């Protein structure tokens, strides 16, 4: 299955860029790798539940996004300054960790649903 990116240009300026339902390719890719590693996915899912037990939804999303940022930075391969370092940094800056965090927080079962 081939997935396409959608880029809409209006008067030469980018208006919208999405990829397979995510903000962009980089966010989709990060989410894909996280979801395909069950330990990582389970960890972020459980963290979202813990955060929802202590914070309102928006604050839980912000805190989980910060943890995802920390995770991505901590697993970033060591490279010397140069072309590949710039490519990695550019790609990481484009990852919308808030959107990934929102995905986990919104997937956590709502306690009030069982009532």
N, C-alpha and C positions, 0 to 999 in steps of 0.2 A: 504494500500500500504506500503510495507516494503522498506525502504531506506537503502542503504548500504554505508559504508565508504570504500574508496579505499586507501589502503596502499600498496605501491610497495617497496619491499625490494631488495636491491642489495648488495650482500656480507655483509649481516647483518646490513646495514645502510638504514635508511628511505630516499627514494628518493623523493617521492611525497605522499601527503596525502590530499585528498579532500573529501567533503561531500556534496552531492546533489548540486553540481555546485559551492560550496563555498570553501574557503581555507581549512576549517576544520569544525568539528561539532560545536565548540563553536561559530564560526562566523555565521554559518547557524542558530543556535539557537537564537543568539542575533538578527539577522536580522528578523527571524520569529516573535519573540515577538514584535519587533518594528513595523513591517508591520501589525501585527494583532491588534494593538492599533491605531485606526484611528487618534486620536489626536497627538500621538507621530509621526506617519508616516507623517501626514500632516505638522507637525512642521518642521521635517527635510527636507521635500520636499520644503517647502517655504524658509527655511534657505538656501538651495542649490541655489534656484533662486536668493535670495538676494546676496549671495556671488558671483555668476556668474556675477551679475551686477557690481561688484566692483573689481573682481580679475580674473586673467587668470584661466583656467580650473584646472591645477595642484595645484595652490595655494588655490582655492576654495575647492578642495578635502581635502587638508591638514587641512584647517581651520575647515571644517565640521567634519573631523575625530577627531579633538581636542574637538569639542563640544560633539560629541558622547561619547568620553572617559569621559568627565566631567559628562555627563548624567549618564553613567553606574556607575561611582564612587559615584555620589550623591544618586543614588537609591539603592546602595548596602546595604543589611541589616546589622545591627550592630550585631556583634558576638564577643564573647570573644576569645582571642588568643587560638588557639588549632586546632584540626583536621578539623572542619568545616570551620573555618576561612582560613586555608591553602587551602582547596578544592576550596572555592570561589575565593580566590586570584589566584590560579593556572588557573582556568577556565577563569577568566577575562583577565589574561595576554595573553591567547591564542586568544582572539577575535581580528580579523583584522578589526579595525574600519575604516582603510583607504579603505578597500574593500567595506564596507557598505556605506561609504561616496561616493565612486566612483559610486556605484549603483544609489544613489539619484541624483548626479550631472549629470550622463549620461542619466537619465530618464527625466531631465528637458528639456522642449521643446526648441529647438534651434531657436533663433529669426530670423536667416537667412533662415529658412526652408519655411517661408511664402512668401518670395520674389520671 
